[in-house]
Each structure stands twice: as structure tokens, then as C-alpha cells.
Amino acid sequence: MTATDVPAVRSSLGKVGVWFSAISSRTAVDAGEAAREIEGLGYGCLWVGEAPNGKEALTHSGLLLAATSTLVVATGIANIYARDPMAMQLGALTLGEAYPGRFVLGIGVSHRPLVAARGHDYGKPLSAMREYLDGMAAAEYLPPAPAQPVPVVLAALRPRMLELAAERTAGAHPYFVPVEHTAKARATLGPDPLLAPELMVILEEDAETARATARRTTAMYLGLPNYVNNLLELGYTDEDVAGGGSDRLVDDIVAWGSPAAIKERVDAHLAAGADHVPIQPVGGRFADQMQQLRTLAPVLLA
């Protein structure tokens, strides 16, 4: 794969972006309208995920790119078990040629239950990703190449996957992590690769209400061993990761409170070594989450 100009990618993403799972549940028309508003609010990048029963990540990215004019769209992540390495590489290059400098390909090994839902066997994560990157690099693409290389980042949590991200790609996109992980990830990656940790946010200043809202989301992720093992490695206990998570864990993973409090957490990730922090509004309906993005934009993007 062609070397990526990481400083240029940092500049195009900006310090703060949006990670928006709810947009994947909207119609193409509604999602396009939301993406245009996110672009208009000043966020530099929109990250979208991929679920077994949801929209295919590259097709969805193309729809969002077509609906906007300057917004960078990133996959967070495109599952390597959803398509072979050649299909992933050729799809990314197709989008990169059509939308120069506006597409970032985030890829990951996903999780055993989600891979099983696709009918695949879940391999050893590190070796599976290494072999997949080899396959992408070997893919031949005959149409006109993108004017700029398409940046590839890995969904990396633990040291060896982070090392692979630094060795073979433009950087890492950790998910469901506290600030402590960002500091450790930067130390592992070194100074040059891109580091873009996702951050869940809730505009709610009542602790009991905010934590109850957060747990409706954290409980789902604490059912996936990859996230739990990473948290245990960081020093959290079995009690911390039980149920929807302890108060300590929920408070570390999810930034809740006033806009100023959420900005403080974003700034903490940036100070710990993040280049770009995509915020993910959680709780409430789609309209409520869009309102959170509107409220936060003038504070986070000032």
C-alpha cells in the first residue's frame, strides 16, 4: 500500500469528529441530510460502523460522501470478515479516486459473536489482520488510482495490534477506551502514526441519570471479550466490568455532564496523545443525538 501523508490526514480530520452509529439506521435521504448538517456544524470527519444486520460500510460511506462536499467519511470499522482483502482494497480505492482526501478506511477483526453471525470462523486476531493486510497490498487495481493514497487505520486496542498498526498502516482507531488507554496507545505507536480514539458522550449533568443512560450502551460492549480483556489489562477489575460497568468504569469510558465537562474529556484524550477524537452521542432518539452534536459544536470546535 502506498505511504500515507499522515500530517495531511491529521489536518483534514481536525481535532474533533463524530462517531455516529445511529446514522446507519436512517434512510439514505435522512442520513445524507444529517451528514450535511454535521459538515455544516464544522466537524471534520464522520465515522460510521458496520454491523451484521446493518448497512455495508463502503457502500454507506459512498452515499455519505456523495451527500456532502468537504466532510471526511471514515469506517469505524469495516469488518475484515465481511469482504476479502481484494474487495476491501478495490472498494477503498474506488472511493478514494472519486472523493480525493475524503475517505479513511478503518478496518478491524471485529468480535467472535459478530463474525459468527456472518457464518465465519474467528481466527487469531493478529495473524488474521497481518494476512489480510498482505492481501490488500497484493491487490492489483487497474482503473485510475486516487490522487491521494487512501489512509488505512486499524481498530487496535492491545499492544501487538497497535504495533501492527504503526508498522503497516497510517495509525489506530481504538474504541471504548479511557484516557489511560490513549496515553498507552501513543507510547506504543510512537509519535508519527495517527491516533483517533472514539469517545461516547452524554449531555446530562445528573450523575444517576447519565450513568443509567450510559449503561444501556456500555452493557452491550462489556459482553464482548475483546473490550473486557483490554479493560482488565488496563487495571479494571472483574467487578468493574460486570453488568453495565461500575461507576468508575462508566465515568472513565463515557464523558457526561455539561458541554464544558465533555470538552475537558476530549482535551484529556488530546493531551494524552490523540490526534483526533470522534465523539459518539448516546442515549435518546436520533433527534436527541443530533441536538447533542449541535450543542457541543461551538464548544468543542472553537
C-alpha positions in Angstrom: 0.0 0.0 0.0 1.2 3.5 -0.9 2.6 5.5 2.0 0.1 7.9 3.5 0.8 11.6 4.3 -0.3 11.3 7.9 0.2 15.1 8.7 -2.2 15.8 5.9 -4.7 13.3 7.2 -4.5 14.9 10.7 -5.2 18.3 9.1 -8.2 17.0 7.1 -9.8 15.3 10.2 -9.4 18.1 12.6 -9.2 17.6 16.4 -12.8 16.5 16.8 -15.1 14.5 14.7 -18.3 12.5 15.0 -18.7 8.7 15.5 -22.4 8.2 14.7 -23.8 4.7 15.0 -27.4 5.9 14.8 -27.0 7.4 11.3 -26.6 3.8 10.0 -30.3 3.2 10.9 -31.6 6.1 8.8 -32.7 6.1 5.2 -30.2 7.3 2.7 -32.0 10.6 2.3 -32.2 11.2 6.1 -28.6 10.1 6.6 -27.4 12.5 3.9 -29.3 15.4 5.5 -27.7 14.6 8.8 -24.2 14.3 7.3 -24.7 17.7 5.6 -25.7 19.2 8.9 -22.7 17.6 10.7 -20.5 19.1 7.9 -22.1 22.5 8.4 -21.5 22.4 12.1 -17.8 22.2 11.4 -17.0 18.6 12.4 -14.2 17.4 10.1 -14.9 13.7 9.9 -17.9 11.4 10.3 -17.2 7.8 11.4 -19.6 5.0 10.6 -19.6 1.4 11.8 -20.7 -1.9 10.3 -23.0 -4.5 11.9 -24.0 -7.9 10.6 -27.6 -6.7 10.1 -26.8 -3.1 9.1 -25.6 -1.1 6.1 -22.5 -2.3 4.3 -19.7 0.0 5.3 -18.1 1.0 2.0 -21.5 1.5 0.2 -22.7 3.6 3.1 -19.6 5.7 3.1 -20.1 6.3 -0.6 -23.6 7.6 0.0 -22.5 9.9 2.7 -19.6 11.2 0.6 -22.0 11.9 -2.2 -24.3 13.8 0.1 -21.6 16.1 1.3 -18.9 18.3 -0.2 -15.9 18.6 2.2 -16.7 16.1 5.1 -14.2 13.2 5.5 -16.0 9.9 6.0 -14.3 7.1 7.9 -15.2 3.5 8.6 -15.0 2.6 12.2 -14.7 -0.2 11.3 -15.2 -2.2 8.2 -15.1 -5.8 9.2 -12.4 -7.8 7.5 -14.7 -10.9 7.6 -17.3 -9.0 5.6 -15.2 -9.0 2.4 -12.0 -10.4 1.1 -8.8 -8.3 1.1 -9.0 -7.6 -2.6 -12.7 -6.4 -2.3 -11.7 -4.2 0.6 -8.7 -2.6 -1.2 -10.5 -2.1 -4.5 -13.6 -0.6 -2.8 -11.4 1.8 -0.8 -9.5 2.9 -3.9 -12.8 3.4 -5.8 -14.0 5.8 -3.1 -10.5 7.4 -2.8 -10.5 8.2 -6.5 -14.0 9.6 -6.5 -13.5 11.7 -3.4 -9.8 12.7 -3.1 -8.7 13.1 0.5 -12.1 12.5 1.9 -12.2 8.8 2.8 -10.4 6.9 5.6 -10.6 3.2 5.7 -10.7 1.9 9.3 -10.6 -1.9 9.4 -10.8 -4.4 12.2 -11.2 -8.1 13.2 -14.5 -7.3 14.9 -15.6 -9.8 17.6 -16.2 -13.5 17.7 -20.1 -13.3 18.1 -20.4 -10.8 15.3 -18.1 -12.8 13.0 -20.1 -16.0 13.8 -23.3 -14.2 12.8 -21.8 -13.8 9.3 -21.1 -17.6 9.2 -17.3 -17.3 9.6 -14.8 -18.8 12.0 -13.0 -16.2 14.1 -9.2 -16.5 13.6 -6.4 -15.3 15.8 -6.8 -11.5 15.6 -3.2 -10.5 15.0 -2.3 -13.2 12.4 -5.7 -12.7 10.7 -5.1 -9.0 10.4 -1.5 -9.4 9.2 -2.5 -11.8 6.5 -5.4 -9.5 5.5 -3.1 -6.5 5.1 -0.8 -8.7 2.9 -3.8 -9.5 0.7 -4.7 -5.8 0.4 -1.2 -4.9 -0.5 -1.1 -7.6 -3.2 -4.4 -6.5 -4.9 -3.9 -5.1 -8.4 -6.1 -2.1 -9.3 -6.3 -1.2 -13.0 -8.6 1.9 -13.1 -7.1 5.4 -12.4 -5.6 5.5 -9.0 -6.7 8.0 -6.4 -4.9 11.3 -6.5 -4.1 10.8 -2.8 -3.5 7.5 -1.1 -6.4 6.2 1.0 -5.4 6.2 4.7 -5.9 2.8 6.4 -6.2 2.6 10.2 -6.7 -0.4 12.4 -9.2 -1.0 15.2 -6.4 -1.6 17.7 -6.7 -2.0 21.5 -3.8 -4.1 22.8 0.0 -3.6 22.3 0.6 -6.1 19.5 -2.2 -4.8 17.3 -1.1 -1.3 18.0 2.4 -2.2 16.9 1.0 -3.7 13.7 -1.0 -0.5 13.1 2.2 1.5 13.4 4.2 -0.8 11.2 1.7 -1.3 8.4 -0.9 1.4 8.4 -1.5 5.1 9.0 -2.4 4.5 12.6 -5.1 3.3 15.0 -8.7 3.8 15.9 -9.4 2.5 19.4 -13.0 2.2 20.6 -14.5 2.0 24.1 -11.3 3.2 25.8 -10.5 5.6 28.7 -7.9 8.3 28.6 -5.3 6.0 30.1 -5.5 3.8 27.1 -4.9 6.7 24.8 -1.6 7.5 26.6 -0.5 3.9 26.4 -1.5 3.6 22.8 0.5 6.7 21.9 3.5 5.3 23.7 3.2 2.1 21.7 2.6 3.7 18.3 5.3 6.3 18.7 5.0 9.9 17.6 4.1 9.6 14.0 1.1 7.4 13.4 -2.5 8.7 13.6 -4.3 8.0 16.8 -8.1 8.5 16.8 -9.9 7.1 19.9 -13.7 7.1 19.9 -15.4 8.8 22.9 -19.1 8.3 23.9 -20.7 11.5 25.2 -24.0 12.3 27.0 -25.2 15.9 27.7 -26.6 15.2 31.1 -25.5 16.7 34.4 -27.3 14.4 36.8 -25.0 11.6 37.7 -27.7 8.9 38.3 -29.5 9.7 35.0 -26.3 9.9 33.0 -24.9 6.6 34.3 -28.2 4.9 33.7 -28.2 6.2 30.1 -24.6 5.2 29.6 -25.1 1.6 30.9 -27.7 0.9 28.3 -24.8 1.2 25.8 -21.8 0.0 27.9 -23.6 -3.2 28.9 -23.6 -4.3 25.2 -19.8 -3.7 24.8 -19.0 -5.4 28.1 -20.5 -8.6 26.7 -17.6 -8.7 24.1 -14.4 -10.3 25.3 -12.0 -8.1 23.3 -13.2 -5.0 25.1 -13.3 -6.7 28.5 -9.8 -8.1 28.2 -8.4 -4.7 27.2 -10.0 -3.1 30.2 -8.7 -5.8 32.6 -5.3 -5.3 31.1 -5.6 -1.6 32.0 -6.2 -2.5 35.6 -10.0 -2.6 35.9 -11.4 -5.4 38.0 -13.9 -8.2 37.3 -16.4 -6.1 39.4 -15.7 -3.0 37.2 -16.7 -4.9 34.0 -19.7 -6.7 35.5 -23.2 -5.8 34.3 -23.2 -2.4 32.7 -19.9 -1.4 34.4 -19.0 0.1 37.7 -19.5 3.9 38.3 -15.7 4.2 37.9 -15.7 2.4 34.6 -18.7 4.1 33.2 -17.3 7.5 34.1 -14.0 6.7 32.5 -15.4 5.5 29.2 -18.4 7.9 28.8 -18.0 11.6 29.1 -21.2 13.0 30.6 -22.2 16.4 32.0 -22.1 19.9 30.7 -20.5 20.9 27.3 -17.5 22.2 29.3 -17.2 18.8 31.1 -17.2 16.9 27.8 -14.7 19.3 26.3 -12.5 18.6 29.3 -12.5 14.9 28.5 -11.9 15.5 24.8 -8.9 17.7 25.8 -7.7 15.0 28.1 -7.5 12.5 25.2 -5.8 15.0 23.0 -3.3 15.8 25.8 -2.7 12.0 26.2 -1.6 11.8 22.6 -4.8 11.6 20.5 -4.7 13.4 17.2 -8.4 13.3 16.6 -11.3 12.4 18.9 -14.6 11.4 17.3 -17.4 11.9 19.8 -20.4 9.5 19.8 -23.6 10.8 21.2 -25.5 8.1 23.0 -28.9 7.8 24.6 -32.2 9.1 23.4 -33.6 9.2 19.9 -31.8 10.2 16.7 -33.1 13.7 17.0 -31.8 14.0 20.6 -28.3 12.8 19.5 -28.3 15.4 16.6 -29.2 18.0 19.2 -26.2 17.0 21.3 -23.9 17.5 18.3 -25.4 20.9 17.7 -24.9 22.0 21.3 -21.4 20.6 21.5 -20.1 22.0 18.2 -19.4 25.6 19.3 -17.7 24.4 22.5 -15.6 21.6 21.0 -14.7 23.2 17.7 -13.9 26.7 18.9 
